[in-house]
Amino acid sequence: MAQKLYDFKLDERMELNVLIKSADIRVAKNGNQYIALVLADTSGEMPGMLWEANANQIKLFSAGTIVHMQAVRQVYQGKPQLKVLNLALVDEQLQLTANDFVQTAPMQKQKMVDEVSQLLFQITNPTWARIVRYLLQKHETTFYEFPAAKTNHHAFSGGLAFHTLSIVHLAQNVSKQYPHVNESLLLAGALLHDLGKTIELSGSIATTYTTAGNLIGHITLIDEEIVLAAQALQLDIYSEDLLVLRHVVLAHHGLLEYGSPVRPMILEGQILHQLDELDASIQMFDNAVAHTEPGKFSERIYGLSGRMVYHPTTKE
């Protein structure tokens, strides 16, 4: 089996085909241009530097391009990094596509589609059910294809739907444990909470933030979508049903400094925030452990407040 990016050890030389996820042109202290790259395959992504890049290389090696790479795995400030020795465009006869190098959700798309379809019947409040159904139909293609984030968590194709369903499963169990929780509201909020990322992000290939994503952000974007859906369905946007649904979604980051316009003021909003944090952090821990040898610490993880993750050798 062909080796992947993360199969190579420190200081080991590699030669393989990879996808350029991003390519930033920068100027070194000596005045020469270089390309700061993020290279990827199905094992993950890794930054790399192509030093003293010429004009032709700058033109050829852009985001979304598949290249044959020769490089050495190094470490910089505690994080893996590639010293790129050479890049070349892959032979077109190989018929490779960007999708061949993108990580995918550990759940088949059709299974996610089927499960979401069944979940809609569990939202018994007609206002919430109509809003959720309307918006999931509107964003159906991108919802099942997009990542849940650019880098931090569930940053793979289908990650948005997979992350959403993970939270739904947690929400269902919380509702069983605490019967007084409004399960319909919690499920509706869970299904909608990150749907604005279909507007905030560009997609799963060479993921970037869109203009709307940078200027507004996914939380405000999905609130706008809820309001537009309510207007299209001729629903009162200031009815309590719609206000509490909007609040649960708007408050799901929990703190103002984390992007929430408001902090949770109803139970279901607080629960959704905690479940979102739980699922995202578990995925970040899993990803760090997958790229760390047993008995070693990972690099510092930005999404985990700069903490390192330890990979225990104990299995039982």
C-alpha positions in Angstrom: 0.0 0.0 0.0 1.3 3.4 -1.0 2.5 5.5 2.0 0.7 8.7 3.0 1.9 12.0 4.5 1.6 10.9 8.1 3.2 7.5 7.5 6.7 9.2 7.2 8.8 9.8 10.3 10.9 12.8 11.3 13.8 13.5 8.9 12.5 10.9 6.5 12.5 11.7 2.8 9.2 11.2 1.0 8.0 11.1 -2.6 4.3 11.0 -3.2 1.3 12.7 -4.9 -0.5 15.3 -2.7 -3.1 18.0 -3.1 -2.2 21.6 -2.5 -4.9 22.9 -0.1 -3.4 26.4 0.1 -0.5 28.3 -1.4 0.5 31.7 0.0 3.2 33.7 -1.7 5.6 35.3 0.8 8.9 37.2 0.8 11.8 35.9 2.8 14.3 38.2 4.7 16.7 38.0 1.8 14.0 39.4 -0.6 13.4 36.1 -2.4 9.8 34.8 -2.8 8.7 31.5 -1.4 5.4 29.6 -1.2 3.9 28.6 2.2 1.9 25.5 1.3 -0.5 23.2 3.0 -0.3 19.8 1.4 -2.9 17.1 2.0 -3.9 13.5 1.3 -6.4 11.2 3.0 -4.1 10.8 6.1 -4.4 14.6 6.8 -2.7 17.8 5.9 0.7 19.3 6.7 2.3 22.7 6.1 5.4 23.0 3.9 7.7 25.6 2.4 9.0 25.8 -1.1 11.9 28.2 -0.8 13.1 30.5 -3.6 10.1 29.9 -5.8 10.4 31.2 -9.3 7.6 32.9 -11.3 6.7 29.6 -13.1 6.3 27.7 -9.8 4.2 30.5 -8.3 1.9 30.3 -11.3 1.6 26.5 -11.4 1.4 25.6 -7.7 -1.9 27.1 -6.6 -4.6 25.8 -4.2 -6.5 22.8 -5.6 -3.6 21.6 -7.7 -2.4 17.9 -7.5 1.3 17.6 -7.5 4.1 15.0 -7.2 6.2 16.1 -4.2 9.6 15.3 -3.0 10.1 16.5 0.6 11.6 15.8 4.0 9.4 15.7 7.1 10.7 18.2 9.7 9.4 19.9 12.8 9.0 23.6 13.4 8.0 25.0 16.8 6.8 21.6 17.9 4.7 21.0 14.8 5.3 18.8 11.8 6.4 20.7 8.7 7.7 19.7 5.2 10.8 20.9 3.6 9.7 20.7 0.0 12.5 19.7 -2.3 10.6 19.6 -5.5 7.1 19.8 -6.9 5.8 18.7 -10.3 2.4 18.5 -11.9 1.1 15.0 -11.9 0.7 13.1 -15.2 -2.8 13.7 -16.5 -3.0 10.1 -17.6 -3.3 9.1 -13.9 -6.7 10.8 -14.0 -6.5 11.9 -10.4 -9.0 14.3 -8.9 -8.9 16.5 -5.8 -11.4 14.2 -4.2 -8.8 11.4 -4.2 -6.8 13.4 -1.6 -9.6 14.6 0.7 -10.5 13.0 4.0 -14.1 11.9 4.1 -16.6 11.4 7.0 -16.6 7.9 8.6 -20.3 7.6 7.6 -21.6 7.2 4.1 -23.5 10.1 2.7 -26.7 8.2 1.9 -26.8 6.9 5.5 -26.6 10.4 6.8 -29.3 11.6 4.4 -31.6 8.8 5.5 -31.1 9.4 9.1 -31.7 13.2 8.8 -34.9 12.4 6.9 -36.2 10.3 9.8 -35.1 12.9 12.4 -37.4 15.5 10.9 -40.4 13.5 12.1 -39.1 13.7 15.6 -39.5 17.5 15.6 -43.1 17.7 16.7 -43.4 21.5 16.9 -44.8 22.4 13.4 -43.0 25.8 13.2 -39.6 24.3 14.0 -40.2 21.3 11.7 -41.1 23.5 8.8 -38.1 25.7 9.2 -35.6 22.8 9.6 -37.1 20.9 6.6 -37.1 24.1 4.4 -33.5 25.0 5.2 -32.1 21.4 4.9 -33.7 21.1 1.5 -32.3 24.5 0.5 -28.8 23.6 1.5 -29.0 19.8 0.9 -26.0 19.4 -1.5 -23.6 21.5 0.5 -24.7 20.3 3.9 -23.6 16.7 3.1 -20.4 17.7 1.3 -18.9 20.5 3.3 -16.5 20.2 6.2 -17.5 21.5 9.7 -14.5 23.8 9.8 -11.4 24.8 7.9 -8.9 23.2 10.3 -10.0 22.7 13.9 -12.6 19.9 13.9 -14.4 17.7 11.4 -12.3 19.4 8.7 -13.1 16.8 6.1 -15.6 16.2 3.3 -19.0 15.5 4.8 -17.8 16.7 8.2 -20.6 19.2 8.6 -23.4 16.6 8.4 -21.4 14.1 10.4 -20.7 16.6 13.2 -24.4 17.6 13.2 -25.5 14.0 13.5 -23.1 13.4 16.3 -24.6 16.2 18.3 -28.1 15.0 17.5 -27.2 11.6 18.9 -25.9 13.2 22.1 -29.0 15.4 22.3 -31.3 12.4 22.1 -29.4 10.7 25.0 -29.5 13.9 27.1 -33.3 14.1 26.5 -33.7 10.6 27.8 -31.7 11.4 30.9 -33.6 14.6 31.5 -37.2 14.2 30.3 -38.1 17.8 31.0 -35.8 19.0 28.2 -37.7 20.1 25.1 -36.3 17.5 22.7 -37.9 19.0 19.6 -36.3 22.3 20.2 -32.9 20.7 21.0 -33.0 18.6 17.8 -34.1 21.5 15.7 -31.3 23.7 17.1 -28.7 20.9 16.6 -29.7 20.3 13.0 -29.5 24.0 12.2 -26.7 25.3 14.4 -23.8 25.0 11.9 -25.8 25.1 8.7 -24.4 28.7 8.1 -21.1 27.1 7.3 -22.5 26.2 3.9 -22.2 29.9 3.3 -19.2 30.7 5.5 -16.9 28.1 3.9 -15.9 27.5 0.2 -16.2 23.7 0.3 -14.0 20.7 1.1 -11.4 21.3 -1.6 -8.8 24.0 -0.6 -11.2 25.2 2.0 -11.2 29.0 2.6 -13.6 31.5 4.2 -15.9 33.3 1.8 -16.4 37.0 1.9 -19.7 36.5 3.8 -17.9 34.1 6.1 -15.2 36.6 7.0 -17.5 39.6 7.3 -20.5 38.0 9.0 -19.7 34.5 10.2 -21.8 31.3 10.2 -23.9 32.1 13.4 -25.3 35.3 12.0 -25.6 33.8 8.6 -27.8 30.9 9.7 -30.0 33.3 11.8 -30.6 35.3 8.7 -31.5 32.1 6.8 -34.0 31.2 9.6 -35.6 34.6 9.2 -35.7 34.4 5.4 -37.2 30.9 5.7 -39.9 32.1 8.1 -40.8 34.9 5.8 -41.0 32.5 2.8 -43.3 30.2 4.9 -45.3 33.2 6.1 -44.4 32.7 9.8 -44.2 35.4 12.4 -40.4 35.9 13.1 -41.2 37.4 16.5 -43.4 34.5 17.7 -42.0 32.8 20.8 -41.5 29.6 18.8 -39.2 31.3 16.3 -37.5 33.5 18.9 -36.5 30.5 21.1 -35.2 28.5 18.0 -33.2 31.5 16.9 -31.8 32.0 20.4 -30.7 28.4 20.7 -28.8 28.7 17.4 -27.4 32.2 18.1 -26.1 31.1 21.5 -24.5 27.8 20.6 -20.9 29.1 21.0 -21.7 30.0 24.6 -19.6 33.1 25.1 -19.6 36.5 23.4 -15.8 36.2 22.9 -16.3 32.9 21.1 -18.7 34.5 18.6 -22.1 34.1 20.1 -24.2 37.3 19.8 -25.9 36.2 23.1 -25.2 33.8 25.9 -27.6 30.8 26.4 -30.6 31.9 28.4 -32.8 28.8 28.0 -31.9 25.2 29.0 -31.8 23.8 25.4 -29.4 26.6 24.4 -27.0 25.7 27.2 -27.2 22.0 26.4 -26.5 22.6 22.7 -23.5 24.7 23.5 -22.1 22.0 25.8 -22.7 19.3 23.2 -21.1 21.3 20.5 -18.0 21.8 22.6 -18.0 18.1 23.6 -18.2 16.7 20.1 -15.7 19.2 18.6 -13.1 18.6 21.4 -13.5 14.8 21.1 -12.7 15.0 17.4 -9.7 17.2 18.0 -8.4 14.8 20.6 -8.9 11.9 18.3 -7.2 13.6 15.4 -4.2 14.6 17.6 -3.9 11.0 18.9 -4.0 9.6 15.4 -1.0 11.7 14.4 1.0 11.0 17.6 3.1 8.0 18.5 2.1 6.1 21.7 3.9 7.5 24.7 4.4 10.9 23.1 2.8 14.3 23.2 1.1 15.9 20.2 1.9 19.4 18.9 0.0 22.2 20.7 -3.6 22.2 19.4 -4.9 25.7 18.8 -8.6 24.6 19.1 -7.8 23.1 22.5 -6.4 26.4 24.0 -2.9 25.5 22.9 -2.8 22.2 24.9 -0.8 19.2 23.9 -2.5 15.8 23.8 -0.8 12.7 25.2 -1.2 9.4 23.5 -1.3 6.7 26.2 0.3 3.4 25.7 -2.2 1.7 28.0 -5.0 0.1 26.0 -7.1 -1.5 28.8 
